[in-house]
Amino acid sequence: HRSGFVLIGRKGMLSGDAREVGGVKKSSEDVTAVFTCNDCVQLIKVQSAGLQHGNHVKVFVDGKQMQVTAKRGLTVVSFSHDKKTGKLVMDKQGTYDTYGNAKADDQMAAFIKAIPSGRVVVVAALDSAEGQMSAVGYNALKSIGGTGAKLAHRSGFALIGRKGLAAGKGYQIGGTKKSAETITASFTCQGPKAPPGKQLQRTCQLSFAA
């Protein structure tokens, strides 16, 4: 009640990535954000379609389609930051027949577990993905920000999250009916850090000062 509250973020940011202060008690709050370049925002778009609505998985970064190999079930793609440019680059990918293979969700969970904390992760369904999904698979999705809700037969489903993000805090769409789904999230580049006592001429780091 009557608390000071300030939030500075970007439309499409994942939960927790923006700067937020106050909101917990009667107070006066102040926060400043420093944006150091004009091209430090990237967009990741994911498209997923069940068998009867296109039967595809597509992943785009800044409008460019990535070379993703997707088959029936769930496809997982992780991204790292290029050390020179700070921009997101596709790191690893795997596709798992969570509809027909009883071991697939265990394999997918192992793949997600091995992804370093903090990396951006995308998951999308092709054809149908629910048949052999157990708690192991759904918990793996929760570990990157998914809700863990059970998937419907031949539903389009897309999740953009981050390893270690709290369950339900990622961007998730579909999974409830036969469909085709599209979702987009924005990310800020992470430029290289300057050596002690020096400044970089250009950085894509989004920094905050309270």
Secondary structure, DSSP 8 states (H G I E B T S, - for coil): --EEEEEE--TT--TT-SEEEEEEEE-----EEEE--SS-EEEEEEEEEEGGGT--EEEEETTEE------SEEEEEEEEE-TTT--EEEEEEEEE-TTT-TTHHHHHHHHHHTS-TT-EEEEEEEE---TT--HHHHHHHHTTT-------TTEEEEEEEETT--TT-SEEEEEEEE-EEEEEEEEE-------TT---S----EEEE-
